[in-house]
Every structure is written in C-alpha cells, then in structure tokens.
C-alpha cells in the first residue's frame, strides 16, 4: 500500500509505526505518514490492502495494535472518555452514514452499526477447467495465487493453502496460466471476467462453486441509533423487493456487461447469513 502526501511545515496528523492485525493476519504494518491541514491525500493499493482500515484508525473507528496516531500532538488512541473521543473525532471529520464497499468484520462491528447487507461479496477460486478439485478443501496445502496483502491472500491462508502473491491480479492470473500455481483467488467480478476471457484465449478456467470467503457489505452508521438503523433497513428492503437493486446491478455487472453476472443475493439480516466473520 502506498500513501502519497505533499510536504508542508505544519503537521496536524502523524502516523508512526502503525500496525493493525485481524487475529493473526496483519493488515497494516509499520505505517508512517504526516498529513498537514488542507492537504489532499491519496491512498493507493489493491483490494484488501488496508486502505479503509487505515482511514478508520485515524478516526478511531478501528483500534491499532501498536504505534501511534496523533492530532496536533494528542494521541488519538490514548485512553479517554466517550465525550473526549467524540470531541476529537469532530476535529477530524464525521459523517452520519457511510455507503461504500464496507465489509462486516467483528472489530468494525464493535465500533459502528451495520445495516442489513445489500451485497454478499465473495472471494472466489478459479482453476484450470481440467483440474480435478471440486471444493476449497481440495486445495489445502496447494499453491494458490493472489494479490499481495489482500483479502484474497487472507482467504488462502485461512484455507491452509500456500499463497503465491503478486502486485496485481493480472500477474496472479498469468501464474496459473503458466502452471506456477494451481489456482487463483480474487473477488467475484475479477474471477468471473477471467473465466469468461479464458473461453477464447489461453488455458480455459472454471470457478469453484464454494467461496473461499464471504464478506457481507452493508451501510455503516453510528451505534445506538435504532430509528436510523431501522429506516435504512426498511429502505434497502424496499429497493430489493421493487427490483431497483437488480436494475443497478444489471447496469454495471449484469448479462450485457463484460462480467455477465446475475444477482442472486437478497437483503436479509446478518443473523440469517451463514458465514465466518473476519476478526
């Protein structure tokens, strides 16, 4: 992950040796950055590399494991009362609702309230069409390609497979085509695109039906606002039953796009989903 900032004399937010892990999986490692008031900052990196996690640590929506984050010299992650923390957050920036690619994790759920998921993101495994494997357990101990530091790499490790990592998905896919890895893991959109392309170019690929990892995607909001949560869930369910979410899906990901994907998910509560949440 690369963080680009311009140099200015006034340093208002400073990150020093910041580390963050979900269980045994490191997401942020020794992050150093200085951001001055008024700067425009760009955080770049592949999916799952920790961009969103880094931003949430600055506003203390995520706790860090080590290092420090300071605002004008004040330690954001020091012990403080809720009132003091809210005052500190108000100086950094605050929103009531976050609509983004916000995946449910246990640590995030301790900090914010999630709506009912409107999309169930999946990390999917693709292999050569003639590969004998049928389910993800068949690939335990096998070399599987992915992008480095991504959720895909995490799912490979959780499956007790051997990750072979690259800076981009194209290189990971090429490794499978060249026989350097038995398969490749990426999000559903990426793997679907590669499978479709392989039908006319290179070694034909197929997708293993069982996802390597589930990530429910929902809307984030402040805790202890049951009326707001209920209203958002009500709106999401109306959008789902009216077919509006399907229309949006078909426009960007549907049969007439390069992804040729069909939406099968429905808006349901988290308690209705069977998945192993990421720490």
MARRO-982941 format. One record per residue (C-alpha): residue in three letters; chain; y, x, z. Coordinates in steps of 0.2 Angstrom, whole numbers, plus 5000, padded with zeros to 4 digits. Each point is the difference from the previous one (the first is absolute). Layout:
BEGIN
+------+-------+------+------+------+
: resn : chain :    v :    u :    w :
+------+-------+------+------+------+
:  ALA :     A :    Y :    X :    Z :
...
+------+-------+------+------+------+
***
This chain:
BEGIN
+------+-------+------+------+------+
: resn : chain :    v :    u :    w :
+------+-------+------+------+------+
:  UNK :     A : 5000 : 5000 : 5000 :
:  UNK :     A : 5017 : 5007 : 4995 :
:  UNK :     A : 5016 : 4995 : 5009 :
:  UNK :     A : 5016 : 5004 : 4991 :
:  UNK :     A : 5017 : 5001 : 5009 :
:  UNK :     A : 5017 : 5008 : 4996 :
:  UNK :     A : 5007 : 5012 : 5012 :
:  UNK :     A : 5015 : 4995 : 5010 :
:  UNK :     A : 5008 : 5007 : 5016 :
:  UNK :     A : 4998 : 4984 : 5010 :
:  UNK :     A : 4982 : 4997 : 5005 :
:  UNK :     A : 4997 : 4982 : 5007 :
:  UNK :     A : 4981 : 4998 : 4999 :
:  UNK :     A : 4989 : 5015 : 5002 :
:  UNK :     A : 4981 : 5001 : 4999 :
:  UNK :     A : 4991 : 5015 : 5007 :
:  UNK :     A : 4982 : 5004 : 4998 :
:  UNK :     A : 4996 : 4981 : 5000 :
:  UNK :     A : 4981 : 4996 : 5000 :
:  UNK :     A : 4992 : 4983 : 4999 :
:  UNK :     A : 4982 : 4995 : 4999 :
:  UNK :     A : 4990 : 4984 : 4999 :
:  UNK :     A : 4985 : 5004 : 5011 :
:  UNK :     A : 4993 : 5017 : 4993 :
:  UNK :     A : 5009 : 4998 : 4983 :
:  UNK :     A : 5016 : 5009 : 4999 :
:  UNK :     A : 5014 : 4991 : 4990 :
:  UNK :     A : 5015 : 5011 : 5004 :
:  UNK :     A : 4999 : 5018 : 5003 :
:  UNK :     A : 5014 : 5012 : 5006 :
:  UNK :     A : 5014 : 4990 : 4992 :
:  UNK :     A : 5017 : 5008 : 5001 :
:  UNK :     A : 5016 : 4992 : 4993 :
:  UNK :     A : 5018 : 4998 : 5004 :
:  UNK :     A : 5010 : 4985 : 4993 :
:  UNK :     A : 5018 : 4998 : 5002 :
:  UNK :     A : 5010 : 4984 : 5001 :
:  UNK :     A : 5004 : 4993 : 4983 :
:  UNK :     A : 4987 : 5010 : 4991 :
:  UNK :     A : 4988 : 4992 : 4987 :
:  UNK :     A : 4982 : 5006 : 5004 :
:  UNK :     A : 4985 : 4999 : 4988 :
:  UNK :     A : 4982 : 5001 : 5007 :
:  UNK :     A : 4987 : 5003 : 4987 :
:  UNK :     A : 4981 : 5000 : 5001 :
:  UNK :     A : 4985 : 4991 : 4994 :
:  UNK :     A : 4993 : 4984 : 5007 :
:  UNK :     A : 4994 : 5002 : 5018 :
:  UNK :     A : 5009 : 5017 : 5002 :
:  UNK :     A : 5010 : 4994 : 5015 :
:  UNK :     A : 5017 : 4995 : 4993 :
:  UNK :     A : 5001 : 4983 : 5009 :
:  UNK :     A : 4993 : 5007 : 5016 :
:  UNK :     A : 5013 : 5014 : 5000 :
:  UNK :     A : 5014 : 4987 : 4998 :
:  UNK :     A : 4993 : 4989 : 5014 :
:  UNK :     A : 4999 : 5015 : 5012 :
:  UNK :     A : 5019 : 5002 : 4998 :
:  UNK :     A : 5003 : 4983 : 5006 :
:  UNK :     A : 4986 : 5001 : 5013 :
:  UNK :     A : 4990 : 4987 : 4992 :
:  UNK :     A : 4986 : 5013 : 5000 :
:  UNK :     A : 4997 : 5012 : 5014 :
:  UNK :     A : 4998 : 5019 : 4996 :
:  UNK :     A : 4987 : 5011 : 5007 :
:  UNK :     A : 5010 : 5016 : 5001 :
:  UNK :     A : 5017 : 5007 : 4995 :
:  UNK :     A : 5017 : 4992 : 5002 :
:  UNK :     A : 5012 : 4988 : 4991 :
:  UNK :     A : 5018 : 5000 : 5007 :
:  UNK :     A : 5015 : 4990 : 4995 :
:  UNK :     A : 5016 : 5010 : 5004 :
:  UNK :     A : 4989 : 5010 : 5012 :
:  UNK :     A : 4992 : 4985 : 5009 :
:  UNK :     A : 4981 : 5000 : 5000 :
:  UNK :     A : 4995 : 4984 : 4991 :
:  UNK :     A : 4983 : 5001 : 5007 :
:  UNK :     A : 5004 : 5003 : 5018 :
:  UNK :     A : 4995 : 4988 : 5014 :
:  UNK :     A : 5013 : 4986 : 5001 :
:  UNK :     A : 5002 : 4982 : 5003 :
:  UNK :     A : 4999 : 4986 : 4987 :
:  UNK :     A : 5019 : 4997 : 5001 :
:  UNK :     A : 5004 : 5019 : 4997 :
:  UNK :     A : 4987 : 5001 : 4986 :
:  UNK :     A : 5008 : 4984 : 4991 :
:  UNK :     A : 5017 : 5008 : 5002 :
:  UNK :     A : 4994 : 5016 : 4992 :
:  UNK :     A : 4992 : 4991 : 4986 :
:  UNK :     A : 5016 : 4991 : 4996 :
:  UNK :     A : 5008 : 5016 : 4996 :
:  UNK :     A : 4987 : 5005 : 4988 :
:  UNK :     A : 4998 : 4983 : 4990 :
:  UNK :     A : 4991 : 4984 : 5003 :
:  UNK :     A : 4993 : 4986 : 4990 :
:  UNK :     A : 4992 : 4984 : 5006 :
:  UNK :     A : 4987 : 4999 : 4986 :
:  UNK :     A : 4991 : 5013 : 4990 :
:  UNK :     A : 4992 : 4995 : 4984 :
:  UNK :     A : 4992 : 5015 : 4992 :
:  UNK :     A : 4982 : 5008 : 4998 :
:  UNK :     A : 4998 : 4998 : 5019 :
:  UNK :     A : 4982 : 5003 : 5004 :
:  UNK :     A : 4993 : 4994 : 5017 :
:  UNK :     A : 4995 : 5014 : 5012 :
:  UNK :     A : 4997 : 4999 : 5019 :
:  UNK :     A : 5014 : 5011 : 5004 :
:  UNK :     A : 5012 : 4990 : 4989 :
:  UNK :     A : 4995 : 4984 : 5008 :
:  UNK :     A : 5004 : 5007 : 5017 :
:  UNK :     A : 5018 : 5002 : 4994 :
:  UNK :     A : 5003 : 4985 : 4988 :
:  UNK :     A : 4994 : 4983 : 4996 :
:  UNK :     A : 4990 : 4997 : 4984 :
:  UNK :     A : 5000 : 4985 : 4990 :
:  UNK :     A : 4984 : 4993 : 4993 :
:  UNK :     A : 4995 : 5012 : 4986 :
:  UNK :     A : 5005 : 4995 : 4982 :
:  UNK :     A : 4990 : 5014 : 4992 :
:  UNK :     A : 4984 : 5009 : 5005 :
:  UNK :     A : 5002 : 5018 : 4993 :
:  UNK :     A : 4984 : 5009 : 4997 :
:  UNK :     A : 4995 : 5018 : 4998 :
:  UNK :     A : 4987 : 5000 : 4986 :
:  UNK :     A : 4987 : 5012 : 4994 :
:  UNK :     A : 4997 : 5003 : 4982 :
:  UNK :     A : 4985 : 5010 : 4993 :
:  UNK :     A : 4992 : 5003 : 4983 :
:  UNK :     A : 4992 : 4985 : 4993 :
:  UNK :     A : 4983 : 5008 : 5001 :
:  UNK :     A : 5001 : 5005 : 5018 :
:  UNK :     A : 4986 : 4992 : 5010 :
:  UNK :     A : 5011 : 4996 : 5016 :
:  UNK :     A : 5003 : 4982 : 5004 :
:  UNK :     A : 5010 : 5000 : 5017 :
:  UNK :     A : 5011 : 5012 : 5009 :
:  UNK :     A : 4986 : 5006 : 5012 :
:  UNK :     A : 4991 : 5007 : 4985 :
:  UNK :     A : 5015 : 5013 : 4998 :
:  UNK :     A : 5000 : 5007 : 5018 :
:  UNK :     A : 4999 : 5019 : 4999 :
:  UNK :     A : 5005 : 5000 : 4982 :
:  UNK :     A : 5015 : 5008 : 4992 :
:  UNK :     A : 5013 : 4986 : 4996 :
:  UNK :     A : 5017 : 5004 : 4993 :
:  UNK :     A : 5017 : 4993 : 5005 :
:  UNK :     A : 5018 : 5004 : 5002 :
:  UNK :     A : 5004 : 5012 : 5015 :
:  UNK :     A : 5006 : 4993 : 5016 :
:  UNK :     A : 4998 : 4982 : 4994 :
:  UNK :     A : 4992 : 4984 : 5007 :
:  UNK :     A : 4987 : 5003 : 4987 :
:  UNK :     A : 4995 : 5017 : 5008 :
:  UNK :     A : 4999 : 4992 : 5017 :
:  UNK :     A : 4988 : 4987 : 4993 :
:  UNK :     A : 4989 : 5013 : 4993 :
:  UNK :     A : 5000 : 5009 : 5017 :
:  UNK :     A : 4996 : 4984 : 5009 :
:  UNK :     A : 4985 : 4997 : 4988 :
:  UNK :     A : 4994 : 5018 : 5005 :
:  UNK :     A : 5002 : 5006 : 4982 :
:  UNK :     A : 5007 : 5016 : 4995 :
:  UNK :     A : 5018 : 4999 : 4993 :
:  UNK :     A : 5005 : 5010 : 4985 :
:  UNK :     A : 5019 : 4998 : 5000 :
:  UNK :     A : 5014 : 5002 : 4987 :
:  UNK :     A : 5019 : 4998 : 4999 :
:  UNK :     A : 4998 : 4985 : 4988 :
:  UNK :     A : 4987 : 4986 : 4995 :
:  UNK :     A : 4999 : 5007 : 4982 :
:  UNK :     A : 4993 : 5016 : 5006 :
:  UNK :     A : 4988 : 4991 : 5012 :
:  UNK :     A : 4994 : 4989 : 4986 :
:  UNK :     A : 4998 : 5016 : 4988 :
:  UNK :     A : 4989 : 5008 : 5014 :
:  UNK :     A : 4988 : 4985 : 4998 :
:  UNK :     A : 5000 : 5001 : 4982 :
:  UNK :     A : 4996 : 5018 : 5000 :
:  UNK :     A : 4986 : 4998 : 5013 :
:  UNK :     A : 5009 : 5009 : 5014 :
:  UNK :     A : 4999 : 4984 : 5011 :
:  UNK :     A : 4988 : 4986 : 5000 :
:  UNK :     A : 5014 : 4987 : 5001 :
:  UNK :     A : 5018 : 4997 : 5004 :
:  UNK :     A : 5009 : 4988 : 5012 :
:  UNK :     A : 5017 : 4993 : 4998 :
:  UNK :     A : 5008 : 4983 : 5002 :
:  UNK :     A : 4994 : 4985 : 4990 :
:  UNK :     A : 5013 : 5001 : 4986 :
:  UNK :     A : 4998 : 5018 : 4997 :
:  UNK :     A : 4981 : 4999 : 4999 :
:  UNK :     A : 5000 : 4984 : 4990 :
:  UNK :     A : 5011 : 5009 : 4987 :
:  UNK :     A : 4989 : 5015 : 4999 :
:  UNK :     A : 4984 : 4989 : 4998 :
:  UNK :     A : 5008 : 4990 : 4986 :
:  UNK :     A : 5006 : 5016 : 4991 :
:  UNK :     A : 4983 : 5008 : 5002 :
:  UNK :     A : 4992 : 4987 : 4988 :
:  UNK :     A : 5009 : 5008 : 4985 :
:  UNK :     A : 5003 : 5018 : 5006 :
:  UNK :     A : 4989 : 5012 : 5009 :
:  UNK :     A : 4986 : 4997 : 5012 :
:  UNK :     A : 4998 : 4982 : 5003 :
:  UNK :     A : 5003 : 4995 : 5019 :
:  UNK :     A : 4996 : 4985 : 5011 :
:  UNK :     A : 5007 : 4994 : 5017 :
:  UNK :     A : 4989 : 4999 : 5015 :
:  UNK :     A : 5002 : 4982 : 5006 :
:  UNK :     A : 5001 : 5004 : 5019 :
:  UNK :     A : 5018 : 5007 : 5004 :
:  UNK :     A : 5001 : 5016 : 5009 :
:  UNK :     A : 5014 : 4993 : 5011 :
:  UNK :     A : 5009 : 4984 : 5002 :
:  UNK :     A : 5019 : 4999 : 5004 :
:  UNK :     A : 5008 : 4983 : 5003 :
:  UNK :     A : 5018 : 5000 : 4994 :
:  UNK :     A : 5012 : 4988 : 5009 :
:  UNK :     A : 5018 : 4998 : 5004 :
:  UNK :     A : 5006 : 5010 : 5015 :
:  UNK :     A : 5013 : 4993 : 5013 :
:  UNK :     A : 5005 : 5002 : 5018 :
:  UNK :     A : 4988 : 4995 : 5014 :
:  UNK :     A : 5002 : 4985 : 5011 :
:  UNK :     A : 5008 : 4989 : 4986 :
:  UNK :     A : 4986 : 4987 : 4999 :
:  UNK :     A : 5012 : 4987 : 4990 :
:  UNK :     A : 5004 : 5013 : 4987 :
:  UNK :     A : 4982 : 5006 : 4999 :
:  UNK :     A : 4994 : 4982 : 4998 :
:  UNK :     A : 5013 : 4996 : 4986 :
:  UNK :     A : 4996 : 5015 : 4990 :
:  UNK :     A : 4981 : 4996 : 5001 :
:  UNK :     A : 5004 : 4982 : 4995 :
:  UNK :     A : 5010 : 5006 : 4985 :
:  UNK :     A : 4986 : 5012 : 4994 :
:  UNK :     A : 4987 : 4987 : 5001 :
:  UNK :     A : 5011 : 4988 : 4990 :
:  UNK :     A : 5003 : 5014 : 4987 :
:  UNK :     A : 4981 : 5002 : 4999 :
:  UNK :     A : 4995 : 4982 : 4999 :
:  UNK :     A : 5013 : 4997 : 4987 :
:  UNK :     A : 4994 : 5014 : 4989 :
:  UNK :     A : 5016 : 5009 : 5001 :
:  UNK :     A : 4992 : 5016 : 5006 :
:  UNK :     A : 4987 : 4999 : 4986 :
:  UNK :     A : 5014 : 4999 : 4988 :
:  UNK :     A : 5008 : 5016 : 5007 :
:  UNK :     A : 4984 : 5009 : 5000 :
:  UNK :     A : 4996 : 4995 : 4982 :
:  UNK :     A : 5017 : 5006 : 4994 :
:  UNK :     A : 4997 : 5018 : 5006 :
:  UNK :     A : 4981 : 5002 : 5003 :
:  UNK :     A : 4992 : 4985 : 4991 :
:  UNK :     A : 4989 : 4999 : 4984 :
:  UNK :     A : 5014 : 5003 : 4988 :
:  UNK :     A : 5005 : 5017 : 5008 :
:  UNK :     A : 4992 : 5017 : 4999 :
:  UNK :     A : 4991 : 4997 : 5017 :
:  UNK :     A : 4992 : 4983 : 4995 :
:  UNK :     A : 4997 : 4995 : 5018 :
:  UNK :     A : 4997 : 4983 : 5007 :
:  UNK :     A : 5006 : 4995 : 5017 :
:  UNK :     A : 4986 : 4994 : 5011 :
:  UNK :     A : 5009 : 5002 : 5017 :
:  UNK :     A : 5008 : 4985 : 5010 :
:  UNK :     A : 5013 : 5000 : 5014 :
:  UNK :     A : 4990 : 4999 : 5016 :
:  UNK :     A : 5002 : 5006 : 5018 :
:  UNK :     A : 4995 : 5018 : 5004 :
:  UNK :     A : 4987 : 4993 : 5012 :
:  UNK :     A : 4991 : 4992 : 4985 :
:  UNK :     A : 4998 : 5017 : 4991 :
:  UNK :     A : 4985 : 5011 : 5003 :
:  UNK :     A : 5006 : 5018 : 4999 :
:  UNK :     A : 5001 : 5016 : 5011 :
:  UNK :     A : 5019 : 5003 : 5003 :
:  UNK :     A : 5007 : 5017 : 4998 :
:  UNK :     A : 5006 : 5008 : 5017 :
+------+-------+------+------+------+
***
